[in-house]
């Protein structure tokens, strides 16, 4: 019978007791997911690695503040999101710095009659991913973050709310606007994907 | 706007995204489903939202470096706080954040950085500053020794000396051996030497004195 892998709580406690191997196990457990997450913000592999590494190092030094109220992943995910946003801000790359408050957009930018089609079946996966990444990059961070969490990370509204520290209602309305904006940007760049 | 059963089109369209995300309770989902059965425009809207979801495909997974977890764990236990993107500072920002020049420079090189490295850097910087101060003081004191003081080298006192007097003075300085030398052309060099490296105390008195 194979030994059961230690749960996150055990690994956290062992790490706090000074066990380096336990922390290494935690890193191994979540490194792939964090690499995938950060990749939605930067395509530079060196930067991805730097951000994920920084996330784990910060997590280690704040481990004693982890209250076990949320899952370890939710907790470290929050650190990762803050780290990547901070990183972008310092690199002057954040498109969030727009003068408008994306939450207060007029009704005209809410979902309109414009509809989009599915990606062409002949399109390569990487090609679709590239277009999507470009559209996301052009969006305010506040929208991009919820879309990444929901569409790529498949996170429940409650988890998104926990990570971002907002209510479920805000998650819902932010997603609604984010999708509308995504459609709009996609059609601006690629009108051919609009419904005829 | 159509009103099918107990939900109108606006309400339906607002709920479609949550429905597709699986976030609606059965109580909320049932009337929406009934509405969609009867309302073609809302069905088209739901289809468009489904199409949108198909754009979110994960790019090819990025390979995690083989030794990543071991390296991160090692660095964490060595005291690296991971404050990589903070602006470089030589002043400690407090106990919670220990950013450093070492850490920032280290982001590219991947060399291990720790608090002991930071202390070492500060010590070296302090030592360099102290050495620079000592060198400055030394050079100032050497300069003050090298500059002649007093009036012995005043140019106008030399003007009072005639050429003959100067030659006699040189002969006197060179001693008896020099007196036997008939040519004066060879003496200036030694005379000059005598003026600069000899006994300066005697020099001012010489022009006025006769041998």
Interface residues (C-beta under 8 A of the other chain):
Chain A: X20 X21 X23 X24 X25 X27 X28 X31 X32 X35 X36 X39 X45 X48 X49 X50 X52 X53 X54 X55 X56 X57 X58 X60 X61 X83 X86 X87 X90 X111 X115 X116 X117 X118 X119 X125 X126 X128 X129 X130 X131 X132 X133 X147 X150 X151 X152 X156 X157 X172 X175 X176 X179 X182 X183 X186 X195
Chain B: X13 X14 X17 X18 X21 X23 X44 X45 X48 X49 X50 X51 X52 X53 X54 X55 X56 X57 X58 X59 X60 X61 X62 X64 X65 X68 X69 X70 X71 X72 X73 X74 X75 X76 X77 X80 X81 X82 X83 X84 X85 X87 X107
